[in-house]
Amino acid sequence: MELDLTGMHKLAAEQGIDAETLDAALAEALRLAYLKTPHAAKHARVELDERAGSFTVWAADEIPGTPTEDNPHPAPTLGEEYDDTPKDFGRLAAATARQVITMLFRRAEDDKVFGAFSGQKGKLVTGVVQQDAKDSSNVHVAVGDVEAILPRREQVPGEHYRHGERLRVYVVNVGRGLKGAEITVSRSHPELVRRLFEREVPELVSGAVSIMAIAREAGARTKIAVRANTEGVNPKGALIGPGGARVRAVMENLGQEKIDIVDYSDDPAKFVASALSPAIATDVQVISEKNKTAVAFIHDDQLSLAIGKEGQNARLAAKLTGWKIGIESTEAHAKKLSEQAGE
């Protein structure tokens, strides 16, 4: 049966697919197609001949074994192979060949995409928003020749993504899905903020300053804890930049989101006090290091600042430090201690 193997090998080579891979896939697909034809033999193999531009289906019938006293149920053996290529197999063979080539080409393309992006996980990339009417819940972002997905769960509440808009996104995952390579990106991930600062702050790249923790409520506010690794370096100043230029450049990529930069400390009490900024804690008492619970004492006039709108500042401070933080009035606590002393 005729089959333009030379032409197919040429097409495959252009896509980086070797002839052996194509032949193996094609032979197996033709064998399976043959088995679906009427009166097909149970045992068959397909032999491809590139020079002749043809293929042959070689079949073999089972020959029942002769039972013996020692082996009453012998396994059948295969008889001599014979050419069982169906005469009207040409159209089905051509369709099968097209399917195999399409499948291999798609797989090769997916491998290219996967290979190109496998090292991009955890990095910041810039893409262009592409709207897809068939997929209204997700935003499609073209990154070079590849289309990444910005799922609803990774979008920032209140952000609107316009077709053609350039967007910086964080690569969350690169994997293989049912439809091929899948690249998932995020605008709400806390690490997006880290990567944006790394673009603006040379001290982060050099290691003179480290971001120790990030707590983020995307679209509203982010808290960052920083530490200096080199003597004489002001970690908060490095991230803020001259005249606030560096932090402002990051905020331009985050819309209306506010950023608090605080000092990290290995001392839990100091770290908790710092995390509650812009409120100033007069004291922090560690209740339990095992359970990571602490109480911060704040002046009455700064209690609302420490708690924040709808509890946001206190919530982010707890997330940043990993501690459960109780907030109490400094004045009320002093009065309580005074009363106890009087008793």
C-alpha positions as a printed Julia matrix, in Angstrom:
343×3 Matrix{Float64}:
   0.0     0.0    0.0
   1.44    3.37  -1.06
   2.51    5.92   1.56
   4.73    8.98   1.02
   7.18    8.24   3.81
   9.96   10.41   2.34
   7.7    13.46   2.37
   6.55   12.73   5.92
  10.12   12.29   7.13
  10.99   15.66   5.58
   8.1    17.39   7.35
   8.97   15.69  10.64
  12.65   16.69  10.4
  11.62   20.36  10.02
   9.83   20.08  13.38
  12.76   18.34  15.04
  11.1    14.9   15.01
  13.42   12.02  14.09
  12.43    9.41  11.5
  12.48    6.54  14.03
   9.91    8.28  16.25
   7.64    8.96  13.29
   7.95    5.42  11.93
   7.21    3.81  15.3
   4.12    5.99  15.87
   2.91    5.52  12.3
   3.4     1.73  12.32
   1.49    1.37  15.59
  -1.34    3.64  14.42
  -1.67    1.69  11.15
  -1.65   -1.6   13.06
  -4.48   -0.4   15.3
  -6.4     0.85  12.25
  -5.95   -2.55  10.58
  -7.28   -4.37  13.67
 -10.54   -2.43  13.31
 -11.1    -3.68   9.76
 -13.42   -6.67   9.1
 -11.82  -10.11   9.43
  -8.53   -8.67  10.72
  -6.07  -11.18  12.13
  -5.49  -11.02  15.88
  -1.71  -10.84  15.49
  -0.24   -8.31  13.06
   2.62   -5.92  12.55
   3.19   -3.11  10.04
   6.37   -2.85   8.01
   7.25    0.51   6.44
   9.39    0.79   3.3
  10.62    4.34   2.65
  12.38    3.47  -0.61
   9.29    1.89  -2.1
   7.0     4.49  -0.5
   4.75    1.77   0.86
   3.78   -0.27   3.87
   2.71   -3.87   4.41
   0.52   -5.43   7.09
   2.01   -8.79   8.03
  -0.45  -11.04   9.86
  -0.08  -14.4   11.56
  -2.73  -16.86  12.67
  -2.73  -18.81  15.91
  -2.12  -22.55  15.66
  -3.6   -24.49  18.57
  -1.11  -26.58  20.51
  -1.48  -30.34  20.89
  -2.46  -31.27  24.46
  -0.19  -33.74  26.24
  -0.35  -35.47  29.56
   2.18  -33.04  31.03
   0.6   -30.0   29.35
  -3.14  -30.44  28.82
  -3.67  -26.77  27.88
  -0.73  -25.7   25.69
  -0.43  -22.12  24.5
  -1.07  -21.61  20.8
   1.83  -20.84  18.49
   1.91  -18.34  15.62
   1.94  -19.59  12.07
   3.91  -18.18   9.18
   3.37  -14.49   8.45
   1.42  -13.49   5.37
   0.58  -10.2    3.64
  -2.87   -9.15   4.83
  -2.84   -5.5    3.76
  -6.49   -4.61   3.02
  -7.04   -3.63  -0.62
  -9.26   -0.66   0.29
  -6.96    0.51   3.09
  -5.53    3.53   1.23
  -7.96    6.23   2.4
  -7.9     5.03   6.03
  -4.09    4.81   5.95
  -3.79    8.38   4.64
  -6.15    9.68   7.35
  -4.24    7.74  10.01
  -0.93    9.19   8.76
  -2.33   12.74   8.96
  -3.51   12.14  12.53
  -0.13   10.76  13.59
   1.78   13.67  12.05
  -0.59   16.22  13.62
  -0.22   14.53  17.02
   3.59   14.43  16.79
   3.78   18.04  15.61
   1.58   19.18  18.5
   3.69   17.19  20.95
   6.89   18.66  19.5
   5.47   22.16  19.82
   4.41   21.47  23.41
   7.9    20.18  24.18
   9.41   23.41  22.78
   7.07   25.52  24.93
   7.69   23.38  28.01
  11.45   23.48  27.44
  11.47   27.24  26.94
   9.44   27.91  30.09
  10.51   25.12  32.43
  13.24   27.39  33.8
  10.91   30.4   34.1
   8.9    29.12  37.07
   9.19   31.59  39.94
  10.33   34.42  37.66
   8.85   37.7   36.51
   7.89   37.98  32.83
   6.22   40.65  30.74
   3.32   39.78  28.46
   0.51   41.33  26.46
  -3.12   40.78  27.44
  -5.12   38.78  24.9
  -8.88   38.51  25.36
 -10.56   35.19  24.61
 -14.35   35.3   24.2
 -14.54   31.52  24.75
 -12.73   31.77  28.1
 -14.2    34.73  29.97
 -13.09   33.63  33.46
  -9.36   33.57  32.61
  -7.12   36.23  31.12
  -4.79   35.08  28.35
  -1.33   36.69  28.34
   0.95   36.41  25.33
   4.57   36.02  26.44
   6.56   36.02  23.22
   5.1    33.26  21.04
   3.53   31.49  24.01
   0.12   32.12  25.58
  -0.01   31.91  29.37
  -3.13   31.76  31.51
  -3.91   34.23  34.31
  -6.71   32.38  36.17
  -9.34   34.24  38.15
  -7.81   33.0   41.44
  -4.49   34.67  40.49
  -6.06   37.98  39.45
  -6.11   41.06  41.66
  -9.55   42.17  42.86
 -10.43   45.45  41.17
  -7.82   45.14  38.41
  -9.14   45.33  34.84
  -7.07   43.76  32.07
  -7.44   45.46  28.69
  -6.65   43.8   25.38
  -3.17   44.83  24.21
  -2.07   46.03  27.66
   1.49   45.16  28.69
   1.51   43.37  32.01
   4.17   42.07  34.39
   3.22   38.68  35.8
   4.77   36.03  38.05
   5.14   32.52  36.61
   3.43   30.22  39.12
   3.62   26.92  37.27
   4.77   25.3   34.04
   3.22   21.93  33.4
   1.65   19.58  30.9
  -2.12   19.55  30.6
  -4.66   17.72  28.45
  -4.19   20.29  25.69
  -0.41   20.48  25.92
   1.96   22.76  27.79
   0.22   24.98  30.36
   1.82   28.12  31.78
   0.01   29.65  34.77
   0.88   33.21  35.78
  -0.2    35.41  38.67
  -0.77   39.05  39.54
  -1.75   38.37  43.16
   1.15   36.16  44.34
   3.3    37.72  47.13
   6.47   36.75  45.23
   5.46   39.1   42.41
   6.28   41.98  44.77
   9.69   40.47  45.57
  10.56   40.12  41.87
   9.45   43.7   41.17
  11.74   44.99  43.93
  14.64   42.91  42.6
  14.33   44.82  39.31
  14.71   48.14  41.12
  17.04   47.4   44.07
  20.65   46.39  43.28
  21.25   45.6   46.97
  18.76   42.72  46.75
  20.58   41.22  43.77
  24.0    41.62  45.39
  22.8    40.11  48.67
  23.52   43.21  50.76
  19.82   43.29  51.66
  17.33   40.41  51.98
  13.54   40.34  51.95
  12.8    37.98  54.84
   9.0    37.82  54.65
   6.11   39.15  52.58
   2.44   39.39  53.55
   0.08   40.55  50.84
  -3.58   41.32  50.33
  -3.41   41.88  46.59
  -4.84   45.14  45.37
  -4.93   46.65  48.85
  -1.72   46.4   50.86
   1.58   44.54  51.21
   3.95   44.35  54.15
   7.6    43.46  53.6
  10.18   42.61  56.27
  13.79   43.4   55.3
  17.21   42.79  56.8
  20.7    44.1   56.0
  23.44   41.53  55.44
  26.18   44.12  55.04
  27.24   46.56  57.74
  26.33   50.17  57.09
  23.43   49.4   54.72
  19.97   50.74  55.56
  17.62   47.94  54.34
  14.43   50.02  54.36
  16.21   52.91  52.68
  17.52   50.58  49.96
  14.0    49.48  49.03
  12.5    52.95  49.3
  15.26   54.5   47.18
  16.27   58.16  46.71
  13.15   60.26  47.18
  11.06   57.07  47.24
  11.88   56.36  43.57
  12.35   52.59  43.92
   9.22   51.82  45.93
   7.24   54.16  43.67
   8.42   52.25  40.58
   7.18   49.01  42.15
   3.85   50.54  43.14
   3.3    51.72  39.55
   3.11   48.02  38.63
   0.63   47.29  41.42
  -2.01   49.95  40.84
  -3.49   51.34  44.07
  -1.75   48.82  46.34
   0.11   50.32  49.31
   3.45   48.96  50.53
   4.8    48.97  54.1
   8.49   48.17  54.53
   9.51   47.13  58.07
  12.66   45.91  59.79
  13.02   42.17  60.34
  14.34   40.88  63.67
  15.15   37.45  65.06
  13.69   38.73  68.35
   9.94   37.94  68.12
   8.94   40.93  70.29
  10.91   43.38  68.16
   9.62   41.82  64.93
   5.97   41.98  66.09
   6.41   45.63  67.13
   7.99   46.45  63.77
   5.3    44.57  61.83
   2.52   46.71  63.35
   3.99   49.82  61.71
   2.91   52.58  61.11
   1.56   52.23  64.67
   4.2    52.38  67.42
   4.11   49.66  70.07
   5.17   50.76  73.54
   5.84   47.15  74.48
   5.35   43.59  73.23
   4.96   40.66  75.6
   5.59   37.16  74.26
   2.91   34.94  75.8
   4.04   31.63  74.3
   6.97   30.98  71.97
   5.68   27.45  71.38
   2.24   28.65  70.23
   3.67   31.87  68.77
   1.33   34.21  70.62
   2.15   37.75  71.72
   0.41   40.9   72.97
   1.35   44.35  71.69
   0.56   47.44  73.76
  -0.41   50.54  71.8
  -1.37   54.05  72.91
  -5.09   54.78  72.67
  -4.63   57.36  69.94
  -2.88   54.75  67.73
  -5.09   51.72  68.37
  -7.12   52.23  65.2
  -3.87   52.63  63.23
  -2.48   49.38  64.67
  -5.65   47.46  63.87
  -6.17   49.11  60.49
  -9.27   49.36  58.34
 -11.35   46.21  58.88
  -8.4    44.76  60.83
  -6.08   44.77  57.8
  -2.91   46.09  59.48
  -3.11   43.63  62.37
  -3.99   40.8   59.99
  -1.01   41.49  57.71
   1.33   41.87  60.72
   0.25   38.42  61.94
   0.75   36.93  58.49
   4.15   38.59  58.11
   5.51   37.39  61.47
   3.67   34.06  61.66
   2.54   35.04  65.18
  -0.93   35.49  66.69
  -0.91   39.1   67.88
  -3.24   40.52  70.5
  -3.5    44.32  70.64
  -4.2    46.12  73.92
  -4.3    49.72  75.09
  -1.13   50.88  76.83
  -3.19   53.19  79.08
  -5.71   50.49  80.01
  -2.89   48.06  80.78
  -1.09   50.64  82.98
  -4.33   51.33  84.86
  -4.87   47.61  85.4
  -1.32   47.18  86.76
  -1.81   50.19  89.04
  -5.05   48.78  90.44
  -3.39   45.39  91.02
  -0.51   47.1   92.83
  -2.97   49.04  95.02
  -4.72   45.89  96.05
